[in-house]
Amino acid sequence: MRGTPTPLSVAFIDAAGTVLQIEDMEPETEVMHWSTLPAREGLEMEIGNFQRLGIAPGSRLIRREYSSKSQSSHRAIFRCHTGWGYRHRLRTPLMG
């Protein structure tokens, strides 16, 4: 991922909130990452955080929208049975 100095993982999520797959992404690369199944969106976290939170393919996440007066973009919060995780929502849903 060009312009991203930290290695990240992306969870591809379907419309029901089910994690379809998780892919690791190396920093400063041009490699594209696609879901092998139809995904509605992706949730990015630092590598290791999905495993630490117990999130794996098949996990179901609950999505909550919120906006902040200090931020021009909307953000999404995802809740799983082990706790909260949040990252910005992708502007364009990832489709494989």
Jmol script that loads the backbone (N, CA, C; Angstrom):
load data "model"
ATOM      1  N   MET A   1       0.835  -1.166   0.000  1.00  0.00           N
ATOM      2  CA  MET A   1       0.000   0.000   0.000  1.00  0.00           C
ATOM      3  C   MET A   1       0.887   1.238   0.000  1.00  0.00           C
ATOM      4  N   ARG A   2       0.902   1.906  -1.120  1.00  0.00           N
ATOM      5  CA  ARG A   2       1.732   3.090  -1.272  1.00  0.00           C
ATOM      6  C   ARG A   2       1.277   4.181  -0.306  1.00  0.00           C
ATOM      7  N   GLY A   3       2.227   4.832   0.339  1.00  0.00           N
ATOM      8  CA  GLY A   3       1.918   5.908   1.266  1.00  0.00           C
ATOM      9  C   GLY A   3       1.498   5.451   2.649  1.00  0.00           C
ATOM     10  N   THR A   4       1.538   4.162   2.893  1.00  0.00           N
ATOM     11  CA  THR A   4       1.180   3.620   4.205  1.00  0.00           C
ATOM     12  C   THR A   4       2.418   2.956   4.795  1.00  0.00           C
ATOM     13  N   PRO A   5       3.030   3.533   5.829  1.00  0.00           N
ATOM     14  CA  PRO A   5       4.275   2.994   6.367  1.00  0.00           C
ATOM     15  C   PRO A   5       4.109   1.786   7.280  1.00  0.00           C
ATOM     16  N   THR A   6       2.885   1.479   7.674  1.00  0.00           N
ATOM     17  CA  THR A   6       2.625   0.398   8.629  1.00  0.00           C
ATOM     18  C   THR A   6       2.007  -0.799   7.927  1.00  0.00           C
ATOM     19  N   PRO A   7       2.464  -2.024   8.219  1.00  0.00           N
ATOM     20  CA  PRO A   7       1.792  -3.195   7.654  1.00  0.00           C
ATOM     21  C   PRO A   7       0.385  -3.319   8.239  1.00  0.00           C
ATOM     22  N   LEU A   8      -0.574  -3.561   7.362  1.00  0.00           N
ATOM     23  CA  LEU A   8      -1.970  -3.669   7.769  1.00  0.00           C
ATOM     24  C   LEU A   8      -2.554  -4.991   7.313  1.00  0.00           C
ATOM     25  N   SER A   9      -3.660  -5.365   7.926  1.00  0.00           N
ATOM     26  CA  SER A   9      -4.490  -6.472   7.450  1.00  0.00           C
ATOM     27  C   SER A   9      -5.832  -5.881   7.073  1.00  0.00           C
ATOM     28  N   VAL A  10      -6.480  -6.477   6.081  1.00  0.00           N
ATOM     29  CA  VAL A  10      -7.817  -6.051   5.686  1.00  0.00           C
ATOM     30  C   VAL A  10      -8.756  -7.238   5.818  1.00  0.00           C
ATOM     31  N   ALA A  11      -9.891  -7.011   6.470  1.00  0.00           N
ATOM     32  CA  ALA A  11     -10.948  -8.025   6.544  1.00  0.00           C
ATOM     33  C   ALA A  11     -11.995  -7.641   5.510  1.00  0.00           C
ATOM     34  N   PHE A  12     -12.287  -8.543   4.592  1.00  0.00           N
ATOM     35  CA  PHE A  12     -13.339  -8.326   3.607  1.00  0.00           C
ATOM     36  C   PHE A  12     -14.650  -8.792   4.224  1.00  0.00           C
ATOM     37  N   ILE A  13     -15.662  -7.925   4.191  1.00  0.00           N
ATOM     38  CA  ILE A  13     -16.910  -8.143   4.920  1.00  0.00           C
ATOM     39  C   ILE A  13     -18.082  -8.098   3.944  1.00  0.00           C
ATOM     40  N   ASP A  14     -19.027  -9.038   4.100  1.00  0.00           N
ATOM     41  CA  ASP A  14     -20.208  -9.040   3.226  1.00  0.00           C
ATOM     42  C   ASP A  14     -21.302  -8.143   3.801  1.00  0.00           C
ATOM     43  N   ALA A  15     -22.435  -8.054   3.108  1.00  0.00           N
ATOM     44  CA  ALA A  15     -23.527  -7.164   3.512  1.00  0.00           C
ATOM     45  C   ALA A  15     -24.125  -7.526   4.866  1.00  0.00           C
ATOM     46  N   ALA A  16     -24.009  -8.785   5.280  1.00  0.00           N
ATOM     47  CA  ALA A  16     -24.547  -9.224   6.570  1.00  0.00           C
ATOM     48  C   ALA A  16     -23.575  -8.981   7.720  1.00  0.00           C
ATOM     49  N   GLY A  17     -22.359  -8.499   7.419  1.00  0.00           N
ATOM     50  CA  GLY A  17     -21.363  -8.256   8.456  1.00  0.00           C
ATOM     51  C   GLY A  17     -20.463  -9.439   8.736  1.00  0.00           C
ATOM     52  N   THR A  18     -20.519 -10.462   7.894  1.00  0.00           N
ATOM     53  CA  THR A  18     -19.687 -11.650   8.076  1.00  0.00           C
ATOM     54  C   THR A  18     -18.327 -11.435   7.427  1.00  0.00           C
ATOM     55  N   VAL A  19     -17.265 -11.735   8.173  1.00  0.00           N
ATOM     56  CA  VAL A  19     -15.911 -11.644   7.632  1.00  0.00           C
ATOM     57  C   VAL A  19     -15.714 -12.794   6.653  1.00  0.00           C
ATOM     58  N   LEU A  20     -15.396 -12.449   5.408  1.00  0.00           N
ATOM     59  CA  LEU A  20     -15.195 -13.456   4.372  1.00  0.00           C
ATOM     60  C   LEU A  20     -13.765 -13.965   4.354  1.00  0.00           C
ATOM     61  N   GLN A  21     -12.820 -13.050   4.442  1.00  0.00           N
ATOM     62  CA  GLN A  21     -11.407 -13.422   4.460  1.00  0.00           C
ATOM     63  C   GLN A  21     -10.603 -12.259   5.012  1.00  0.00           C
ATOM     64  N   ILE A  22      -9.386 -12.560   5.444  1.00  0.00           N
ATOM     65  CA  ILE A  22      -8.472 -11.548   5.964  1.00  0.00           C
ATOM     66  C   ILE A  22      -7.165 -11.684   5.200  1.00  0.00           C
ATOM     67  N   GLU A  23      -6.677 -10.566   4.680  1.00  0.00           N
ATOM     68  CA  GLU A  23      -5.425 -10.544   3.925  1.00  0.00           C
ATOM     69  C   GLU A  23      -4.456  -9.573   4.580  1.00  0.00           C
ATOM     70  N   ASP A  24      -3.177  -9.952   4.656  1.00  0.00           N
ATOM     71  CA  ASP A  24      -2.139  -9.050   5.149  1.00  0.00           C
ATOM     72  C   ASP A  24      -1.615  -8.215   3.989  1.00  0.00           C
ATOM     73  N   MET A  25      -1.334  -6.938   4.262  1.00  0.00           N
ATOM     74  CA  MET A  25      -0.844  -6.018   3.245  1.00  0.00           C
ATOM     75  C   MET A  25       0.464  -5.397   3.717  1.00  0.00           C
ATOM     76  N   GLU A  26       1.476  -5.496   2.887  1.00  0.00           N
ATOM     77  CA  GLU A  26       2.783  -4.933   3.210  1.00  0.00           C
ATOM     78  C   GLU A  26       2.796  -3.438   2.903  1.00  0.00           C
ATOM     79  N   PRO A  27       3.565  -2.657   3.676  1.00  0.00           N
ATOM     80  CA  PRO A  27       3.621  -1.214   3.433  1.00  0.00           C
ATOM     81  C   PRO A  27       4.419  -0.875   2.173  1.00  0.00           C
ATOM     82  N   GLU A  28       4.110   0.286   1.619  1.00  0.00           N
ATOM     83  CA  GLU A  28       4.853   0.858   0.493  1.00  0.00           C
ATOM     84  C   GLU A  28       4.964  -0.084  -0.704  1.00  0.00           C
ATOM     85  N   THR A  29       3.883  -0.788  -1.038  1.00  0.00           N
ATOM     86  CA  THR A  29       3.866  -1.649  -2.222  1.00  0.00           C
ATOM     87  C   THR A  29       2.711  -1.234  -3.127  1.00  0.00           C
ATOM     88  N   GLU A  30       2.727  -1.731  -4.344  1.00  0.00           N
ATOM     89  CA  GLU A  30       1.669  -1.454  -5.322  1.00  0.00           C
ATOM     90  C   GLU A  30       0.725  -2.649  -5.472  1.00  0.00           C
ATOM     91  N   VAL A  31       0.848  -3.651  -4.613  1.00  0.00           N
ATOM     92  CA  VAL A  31       0.058  -4.876  -4.724  1.00  0.00           C
ATOM     93  C   VAL A  31      -1.407  -4.581  -4.396  1.00  0.00           C
ATOM     94  N   MET A  32      -2.315  -5.029  -5.273  1.00  0.00           N
ATOM     95  CA  MET A  32      -3.758  -4.886  -5.048  1.00  0.00           C
ATOM     96  C   MET A  32      -4.256  -6.122  -4.298  1.00  0.00           C
ATOM     97  N   HIS A  33      -5.187  -5.930  -3.386  1.00  0.00           N
ATOM     98  CA  HIS A  33      -5.770  -7.032  -2.626  1.00  0.00           C
ATOM     99  C   HIS A  33      -7.261  -7.069  -2.910  1.00  0.00           C
ATOM    100  N   TRP A  34      -7.747  -8.241  -3.332  1.00  0.00           N
ATOM    101  CA  TRP A  34      -9.141  -8.420  -3.711  1.00  0.00           C
ATOM    102  C   TRP A  34      -9.739  -9.574  -2.930  1.00  0.00           C
ATOM    103  N   SER A  35     -11.007  -9.468  -2.634  1.00  0.00           N
ATOM    104  CA  SER A  35     -11.721 -10.568  -2.002  1.00  0.00           C
ATOM    105  C   SER A  35     -12.032 -11.626  -3.050  1.00  0.00           C
ATOM    106  N   THR A  36     -11.952 -12.876  -2.661  1.00  0.00           N
ATOM    107  CA  THR A  36     -12.306 -13.962  -3.580  1.00  0.00           C
ATOM    108  C   THR A  36     -13.815 -14.171  -3.626  1.00  0.00           C
ATOM    109  N   LEU A  37     -14.543 -13.567  -2.683  1.00  0.00           N
ATOM    110  CA  LEU A  37     -16.006 -13.619  -2.632  1.00  0.00           C
ATOM    111  C   LEU A  37     -16.545 -12.193  -2.711  1.00  0.00           C
ATOM    112  N   PRO A  38     -17.805 -12.012  -3.110  1.00  0.00           N
ATOM    113  CA  PRO A  38     -18.361 -10.657  -3.177  1.00  0.00           C
ATOM    114  C   PRO A  38     -18.364  -9.991  -1.798  1.00  0.00           C
ATOM    115  N   ALA A  39     -17.587  -8.928  -1.651  1.00  0.00           N
ATOM    116  CA  ALA A  39     -17.477  -8.207  -0.384  1.00  0.00           C
ATOM    117  C   ALA A  39     -18.088  -6.823  -0.526  1.00  0.00           C
ATOM    118  N   ARG A  40     -18.713  -6.366   0.528  1.00  0.00           N
ATOM    119  CA  ARG A  40     -19.313  -5.029   0.508  1.00  0.00           C
ATOM    120  C   ARG A  40     -18.314  -3.960   0.927  1.00  0.00           C
ATOM    121  N   GLU A  41     -17.449  -4.285   1.882  1.00  0.00           N
ATOM    122  CA  GLU A  41     -16.467  -3.315   2.345  1.00  0.00           C
ATOM    123  C   GLU A  41     -15.288  -4.005   3.002  1.00  0.00           C
ATOM    124  N   GLY A  42     -14.298  -3.210   3.368  1.00  0.00           N
ATOM    125  CA  GLY A  42     -13.115  -3.738   4.026  1.00  0.00           C
ATOM    126  C   GLY A  42     -12.827  -2.969   5.298  1.00  0.00           C
ATOM    127  N   LEU A  43     -12.316  -3.663   6.274  1.00  0.00           N
ATOM    128  CA  LEU A  43     -11.931  -3.063   7.546  1.00  0.00           C
ATOM    129  C   LEU A  43     -10.437  -3.283   7.705  1.00  0.00           C
ATOM    130  N   GLU A  44      -9.682  -2.194   7.840  1.00  0.00           N
ATOM    131  CA  GLU A  44      -8.228  -2.278   7.970  1.00  0.00           C
ATOM    132  C   GLU A  44      -7.806  -2.080   9.415  1.00  0.00           C
ATOM    133  N   MET A  45      -6.847  -2.907   9.850  1.00  0.00           N
ATOM    134  CA  MET A  45      -6.235  -2.783  11.175  1.00  0.00           C
ATOM    135  C   MET A  45      -4.764  -3.146  11.046  1.00  0.00           C
ATOM    136  N   GLU A  46      -3.974  -2.761  12.030  1.00  0.00           N
ATOM    137  CA  GLU A  46      -2.579  -3.178  12.041  1.00  0.00           C
ATOM    138  C   GLU A  46      -2.517  -4.697  12.079  1.00  0.00           C
ATOM    139  N   ILE A  47      -1.492  -5.243  11.426  1.00  0.00           N
ATOM    140  CA  ILE A  47      -1.333  -6.700  11.393  1.00  0.00           C
ATOM    141  C   ILE A  47      -1.311  -7.241  12.819  1.00  0.00           C
ATOM    142  N   GLY A  48      -2.053  -8.303  13.052  1.00  0.00           N
ATOM    143  CA  GLY A  48      -2.115  -8.952  14.359  1.00  0.00           C
ATOM    144  C   GLY A  48      -3.340  -8.578  15.175  1.00  0.00           C
ATOM    145  N   ASN A  49      -3.967  -7.436  14.860  1.00  0.00           N
ATOM    146  CA  ASN A  49      -5.112  -7.005  15.663  1.00  0.00           C
ATOM    147  C   ASN A  49      -6.344  -7.871  15.457  1.00  0.00           C
ATOM    148  N   PHE A  50      -6.592  -8.357  14.242  1.00  0.00           N
ATOM    149  CA  PHE A  50      -7.739  -9.246  14.046  1.00  0.00           C
ATOM    150  C   PHE A  50      -7.568 -10.512  14.884  1.00  0.00           C
ATOM    151  N   GLN A  51      -6.379 -11.090  14.837  1.00  0.00           N
ATOM    152  CA  GLN A  51      -6.122 -12.313  15.608  1.00  0.00           C
ATOM    153  C   GLN A  51      -6.241 -12.033  17.104  1.00  0.00           C
ATOM    154  N   ARG A  52      -5.689 -10.917  17.551  1.00  0.00           N
ATOM    155  CA  ARG A  52      -5.741 -10.558  18.972  1.00  0.00           C
ATOM    156  C   ARG A  52      -7.181 -10.393  19.452  1.00  0.00           C
ATOM    157  N   LEU A  53      -8.053  -9.866  18.585  1.00  0.00           N
ATOM    158  CA  LEU A  53      -9.460  -9.663  18.943  1.00  0.00           C
ATOM    159  C   LEU A  53     -10.328 -10.890  18.704  1.00  0.00           C
ATOM    160  N   GLY A  54      -9.732 -11.951  18.168  1.00  0.00           N
ATOM    161  CA  GLY A  54     -10.497 -13.170  17.915  1.00  0.00           C
ATOM    162  C   GLY A  54     -11.358 -13.099  16.672  1.00  0.00           C
ATOM    163  N   ILE A  55     -11.019 -12.192  15.749  1.00  0.00           N
ATOM    164  CA  ILE A  55     -11.770 -12.049  14.503  1.00  0.00           C
ATOM    165  C   ILE A  55     -11.117 -12.905  13.437  1.00  0.00           C
ATOM    166  N   ALA A  56     -11.914 -13.761  12.810  1.00  0.00           N
ATOM    167  CA  ALA A  56     -11.434 -14.679  11.774  1.00  0.00           C
ATOM    168  C   ALA A  56     -12.535 -14.813  10.725  1.00  0.00           C
ATOM    169  N   PRO A  57     -12.226 -15.414   9.569  1.00  0.00           N
ATOM    170  CA  PRO A  57     -13.294 -15.665   8.600  1.00  0.00           C
ATOM    171  C   PRO A  57     -14.457 -16.396   9.276  1.00  0.00           C
ATOM    172  N   GLY A  58     -15.659 -15.904   9.017  1.00  0.00           N
ATOM    173  CA  GLY A  58     -16.854 -16.452   9.653  1.00  0.00           C
ATOM    174  C   GLY A  58     -17.343 -15.621  10.827  1.00  0.00           C
ATOM    175  N   SER A  59     -16.473 -14.758  11.394  1.00  0.00           N
ATOM    176  CA  SER A  59     -16.903 -13.871  12.484  1.00  0.00           C
ATOM    177  C   SER A  59     -17.940 -12.896  11.951  1.00  0.00           C
ATOM    178  N   ARG A  60     -18.866 -12.536  12.806  1.00  0.00           N
ATOM    179  CA  ARG A  60     -19.893 -11.558  12.413  1.00  0.00           C
ATOM    180  C   ARG A  60     -19.625 -10.258  13.149  1.00  0.00           C
ATOM    181  N   LEU A  61     -19.568  -9.157  12.414  1.00  0.00           N
ATOM    182  CA  LEU A  61     -19.324  -7.841  12.983  1.00  0.00           C
ATOM    183  C   LEU A  61     -20.580  -6.994  12.845  1.00  0.00           C
ATOM    184  N   ILE A  62     -20.820  -6.149  13.830  1.00  0.00           N
ATOM    185  CA  ILE A  62     -21.955  -5.234  13.794  1.00  0.00           C
ATOM    186  C   ILE A  62     -21.415  -3.851  13.459  1.00  0.00           C
ATOM    187  N   ARG A  63     -21.995  -3.232  12.469  1.00  0.00           N
ATOM    188  CA  ARG A  63     -21.508  -1.954  11.959  1.00  0.00           C
ATOM    189  C   ARG A  63     -22.351  -0.814  12.508  1.00  0.00           C
ATOM    190  N   ARG A  64     -21.687   0.225  12.998  1.00  0.00           N
ATOM    191  CA  ARG A  64     -22.364   1.425  13.479  1.00  0.00           C
ATOM    192  C   ARG A  64     -21.759   2.626  12.755  1.00  0.00           C
ATOM    193  N   GLU A  65     -22.590   3.533  12.292  1.00  0.00           N
ATOM    194  CA  GLU A  65     -22.133   4.754  11.626  1.00  0.00           C
ATOM    195  C   GLU A  65     -22.093   5.897  12.629  1.00  0.00           C
ATOM    196  N   TYR A  66     -21.137   6.758  12.473  1.00  0.00           N
ATOM    197  CA  TYR A  66     -21.130   7.994  13.234  1.00  0.00           C
ATOM    198  C   TYR A  66     -20.374   9.036  12.440  1.00  0.00           C
ATOM    199  N   SER A  67     -20.604  10.289  12.761  1.00  0.00           N
ATOM    200  CA  SER A  67     -19.853  11.368  12.133  1.00  0.00           C
ATOM    201  C   SER A  67     -19.444  12.349  13.216  1.00  0.00           C
ATOM    202  N   SER A  68     -18.420  13.087  12.921  1.00  0.00           N
ATOM    203  CA  SER A  68     -17.887  14.041  13.878  1.00  0.00           C
ATOM    204  C   SER A  68     -17.892  15.430  13.239  1.00  0.00           C
ATOM    205  N   LYS A  69     -18.195  16.443  14.019  1.00  0.00           N
ATOM    206  CA  LYS A  69     -18.178  17.808  13.490  1.00  0.00           C
ATOM    207  C   LYS A  69     -16.774  18.210  13.051  1.00  0.00           C
ATOM    208  N   SER A  70     -15.757  17.625  13.682  1.00  0.00           N
ATOM    209  CA  SER A  70     -14.379  17.981  13.346  1.00  0.00           C
ATOM    210  C   SER A  70     -13.858  17.202  12.144  1.00  0.00           C
ATOM    211  N   GLN A  71     -14.632  16.244  11.655  1.00  0.00           N
ATOM    212  CA  GLN A  71     -14.204  15.439  10.518  1.00  0.00           C
ATOM    213  C   GLN A  71     -15.251  15.536   9.425  1.00  0.00           C
ATOM    214  N   SER A  72     -14.791  15.638   8.191  1.00  0.00           N
ATOM    215  CA  SER A  72     -15.728  15.762   7.083  1.00  0.00           C
ATOM    216  C   SER A  72     -16.231  14.413   6.596  1.00  0.00           C
ATOM    217  N   SER A  73     -15.577  13.340   6.996  1.00  0.00           N
ATOM    218  CA  SER A  73     -15.983  12.027   6.498  1.00  0.00           C
ATOM    219  C   SER A  73     -16.697  11.228   7.581  1.00  0.00           C
ATOM    220  N   HIS A  74     -17.524  10.307   7.141  1.00  0.00           N
ATOM    221  CA  HIS A  74     -18.177   9.381   8.062  1.00  0.00           C
ATOM    222  C   HIS A  74     -17.199   8.272   8.414  1.00  0.00           C
ATOM    223  N   ARG A  75     -17.396   7.688   9.543  1.00  0.00           N
ATOM    224  CA  ARG A  75     -16.585   6.552   9.959  1.00  0.00           C
ATOM    225  C   ARG A  75     -17.514   5.436  10.387  1.00  0.00           C
ATOM    226  N   ALA A  76     -16.997   4.243  10.380  1.00  0.00           N
ATOM    227  CA  ALA A  76     -17.798   3.099  10.808  1.00  0.00           C
ATOM    228  C   ALA A  76     -17.105   2.426  11.977  1.00  0.00           C
ATOM    229  N   ILE A  77     -17.881   1.968  12.927  1.00  0.00           N
ATOM    230  CA  ILE A  77     -17.375   1.185  14.051  1.00  0.00           C
ATOM    231  C   ILE A  77     -17.925  -0.223  13.883  1.00  0.00           C
ATOM    232  N   PHE A  78     -17.077  -1.197  14.089  1.00  0.00           N
ATOM    233  CA  PHE A  78     -17.499  -2.586  13.999  1.00  0.00           C
ATOM    234  C   PHE A  78     -17.373  -3.225  15.370  1.00  0.00           C
ATOM    235  N   ARG A  79     -18.373  -3.988  15.767  1.00  0.00           N
ATOM    236  CA  ARG A  79     -18.334  -4.671  17.057  1.00  0.00           C
ATOM    237  C   ARG A  79     -18.384  -6.163  16.824  1.00  0.00           C
ATOM    238  N   CYS A  80     -17.491  -6.868  17.504  1.00  0.00           N
ATOM    239  CA  CYS A  80     -17.527  -8.326  17.471  1.00  0.00           C
ATOM    240  C   CYS A  80     -17.712  -8.806  18.906  1.00  0.00           C
ATOM    241  N   HIS A  81     -17.803 -10.094  19.095  1.00  0.00           N
ATOM    242  CA  HIS A  81     -18.079 -10.627  20.431  1.00  0.00           C
ATOM    243  C   HIS A  81     -16.949 -10.368  21.416  1.00  0.00           C
ATOM    244  N   THR A  82     -15.752 -10.034  20.925  1.00  0.00           N
ATOM    245  CA  THR A  82     -14.615  -9.848  21.828  1.00  0.00           C
ATOM    246  C   THR A  82     -14.297  -8.389  22.114  1.00  0.00           C
ATOM    247  N   GLY A  83     -14.943  -7.461  21.443  1.00  0.00           N
ATOM    248  CA  GLY A  83     -14.647  -6.054  21.694  1.00  0.00           C
ATOM    249  C   GLY A  83     -14.877  -5.197  20.468  1.00  0.00           C
ATOM    250  N   TRP A  84     -14.410  -3.964  20.536  1.00  0.00           N
ATOM    251  CA  TRP A  84     -14.630  -2.989  19.471  1.00  0.00           C
ATOM    252  C   TRP A  84     -13.393  -2.848  18.603  1.00  0.00           C
ATOM    253  N   GLY A  85     -13.602  -2.608  17.350  1.00  0.00           N
ATOM    254  CA  GLY A  85     -12.528  -2.253  16.439  1.00  0.00           C
ATOM    255  C   GLY A  85     -13.055  -1.190  15.508  1.00  0.00           C
ATOM    256  N   TYR A  86     -12.235  -0.264  15.143  1.00  0.00           N
ATOM    257  CA  TYR A  86     -12.738   0.751  14.229  1.00  0.00           C
ATOM    258  C   TYR A  86     -11.618   1.280  13.346  1.00  0.00           C
ATOM    259  N   ARG A  87     -11.972   1.549  12.142  1.00  0.00           N
ATOM    260  CA  ARG A  87     -11.114   2.163  11.144  1.00  0.00           C
ATOM    261  C   ARG A  87     -12.028   2.888  10.179  1.00  0.00           C
ATOM    262  N   HIS A  88     -11.449   3.736   9.365  1.00  0.00           N
ATOM    263  CA  HIS A  88     -12.301   4.453   8.420  1.00  0.00           C
ATOM    264  C   HIS A  88     -12.914   3.505   7.405  1.00  0.00           C
ATOM    265  N   ARG A  89     -14.110   3.842   6.998  1.00  0.00           N
ATOM    266  CA  ARG A  89     -14.798   3.061   5.983  1.00  0.00           C
ATOM    267  C   ARG A  89     -14.153   3.392   4.646  1.00  0.00           C
ATOM    268  N   LEU A  90     -13.979   2.397   3.821  1.00  0.00           N
ATOM    269  CA  LEU A  90     -13.416   2.631   2.503  1.00  0.00           C
ATOM    270  C   LEU A  90     -14.390   3.449   1.672  1.00  0.00           C
ATOM    271  N   ARG A  91     -13.873   4.372   0.907  1.00  0.00           N
ATOM    272  CA  ARG A  91     -14.736   5.215   0.080  1.00  0.00           C
ATOM    273  C   ARG A  91     -15.416   4.406  -1.011  1.00  0.00           C
ATOM    274  N   THR A  92     -14.735   3.410  -1.508  1.00  0.00           N
ATOM    275  CA  THR A  92     -15.303   2.552  -2.542  1.00  0.00           C
ATOM    276  C   THR A  92     -15.311   1.130  -2.022  1.00  0.00           C
ATOM    277  N   PRO A  93     -16.474   0.479  -1.988  1.00  0.00           N
ATOM    278  CA  PRO A  93     -16.498  -0.918  -1.540  1.00  0.00           C
ATOM    279  C   PRO A  93     -15.571  -1.777  -2.389  1.00  0.00           C
ATOM    280  N   LEU A  94     -14.919  -2.713  -1.759  1.00  0.00           N
ATOM    281  CA  LEU A  94     -14.020  -3.617  -2.468  1.00  0.00           C
ATOM    282  C   LEU A  94     -14.812  -4.795  -2.987  1.00  0.00           C
ATOM    283  N   MET A  95     -14.732  -5.051  -4.242  1.00  0.00           N
ATOM    284  CA  MET A  95     -15.424  -6.182  -4.858  1.00  0.00           C
ATOM    285  C   MET A  95     -14.394  -7.078  -5.516  1.00  0.00           C
ATOM    286  N   GLY A  96     -14.529  -8.373  -5.315  1.00  0.00           N
ATOM    287  CA  GLY A  96     -13.576  -9.299  -5.900  1.00  0.00           C
ATOM    288  C   GLY A  96     -14.073  -9.879  -7.183  1.00  0.00           C
TER     289      GLY A  96
END
end "model"
wireframe off; spacefill off
backbone 0.3
color backbone group
